[in-house]
Amino acid sequence: MSYQIWLAYILACWVISISPGAGAIASMSSGLNYGFRRGYWNALGLQLALLVQIGIVAAGVGVLFATTPWAFLVVKWFGVGYLLYLAYLQWKAPTQSIEIQQEQPTKSVAKLVLHGFLVNMSNPKAIVFLLAVLPQFLDLSKPQWIQYVIMAATMVTIDLIVMAGYTGLAAKVLRLLKSPKQQKYMNRTFAVLFSCAAGLLSLIHQ
């Protein structure tokens, strides 16, 4: 993986992590219910699941690329199409009130980590998303496992930073999300970002 491709991957990771999803909602809920110090353990569980999912994608994609020469093009254009599909869904996403019930801070650290792990692992779209994105940044002339380690470390680091923001600023973020107008602007901003990401992926060649 060249330095330029890694920088493009870093940008993609920021877009992916900041985009509202189950992990963001879980982090905001934990921040509201348990405070930052305890609630942030939820983010650790999210990252453990993310590492498992990246491992699944890496194993499957490695075998696929080794046995099928044209597989990269198929995966590449699948990724472009999927990102455009996500852009469409984000653009059309309805605005709705987000309500998170307050709980007493009785969950142990282990239960918070497990909760975060289950949130990510129970979301099959996460693996599909990783399959659509990660292979685009591979240099097939170099060992893939090293590149996957770099990508995993990069994505986990960025996601931890983003989830810290969601956890620590949960109340403020939720006030913005409760406004239909703010939700509409946010959804369409991410729709544009997903479309731009699809355009960038379409230009990558191996």
KAJO-V748773 format. One record per helix or strand. SS is the DSSP state (alpha for helix, beta for strand). FROM is the first residue (numbers start at 1). LEN is the number of residues. If there is no record, write none. Layout:
ss: {SS/SS}
from: {FROM/FROM}
len: {LEN/LEN}
This chain:
ss: {alpha/alpha/alpha/alpha/alpha/alpha/alpha/alpha/alpha}
from: {3/22/41/71/109/124/144/170/180}
len: {16/18/27/22/13/14/25/8/23}
